[in-house]
């Protein structure tokens, strides 16, 4: 693919849009970001807060610890963090710099402020509306469809920003329909490394640092450490364990940032850490690692596009398939190997549900990475899942479309029932 090609520049832009730094689980951080924007708009500390959230936001914020809050969790905590200590200019690192005094302030704010949470259904999977009051003065901020997409800012009933929301279209982002596996393969093999080096260096540093912290510390269920204790430190286990450990830390209050993929830190970890572990163990040079990461990241983004940012379908499945593709590249596989790896991997775990962000995500990540590895190893041994095997159909692109249909449309009722279970309905 040539630099002058439209797709080349689009693929660079997609990587820049998706591989962004974030601290903590991205849904509570998006809520903290909305609250911080609302607090700045209001101009003073509120005495009343109303948080409207779609079901999938409620699901993903309910059980995860918000970083830099001394282990607070839940929707009010995320909002309080943004209001008391948020820097909205930092977007998904909105609460990266928090003082001990501000943490005490969050607890006091939660104890002394009227904070209400309501479920909103505006036909969007991703919807956050934060309204703050100080006496008669008010501010309202809405984020829709993706984590930093502020579509409404209102002060005392006057709209300072009002962007129409046309369903679940991700307005303002590069067209993801340009992605396909063959072109991703071509791009990964021809991209000028200088165009992606800064982005990927940051991904390598951030995501491996939090993976290593997850193995050193005591986070969640310590899935990474459990895997190493069970199976030893062979390459396959290390790839699974390091990825799981990154999630262990991230879901359970670690204050290190990660580079996300498709709006998710867990997916960013899953698409990158196993590839980095394999590259180091195989002695791959720096350029080969970069190209493998380009392939893995874009393959994960491509699969996630028809599903949407949030779903009842666990996004680690797509990211694990992406990691499998990157590892296939490191192992000398060709485009056909990548295609079969992706199809085999999603066929193995196509039924894994997302029941919110929490400690068990680490175990799901380990299984998703394993599915990617099995998918590749099936191919090199002449084995594959064939058209008609469940949702698998002829061609990798058609199978990816089937997964999107299953996750976005077929699992809507599943998602609603998961949310009902989680909130006790």
PyMOL commands that set and color helices and strands:
alter all, ss='L'
color gray80, all
select helices_A, chain A and resi 6-18+26-42+55-61+75-85+88-93+100-112+176-178+181-190+193-195+197-216+223-231+235-251+265-282+286-305+316-330+335-349+361-380+396-410+412-422
alter helices_A, ss='H'
color red, helices_A
select strands_A, chain A and resi 21-23+48-53+114-119+127-134+137-144+150-155+158-162+257-259
alter strands_A, ss='S'
color yellow, strands_A
deselect
rebuild
show_as cartoon
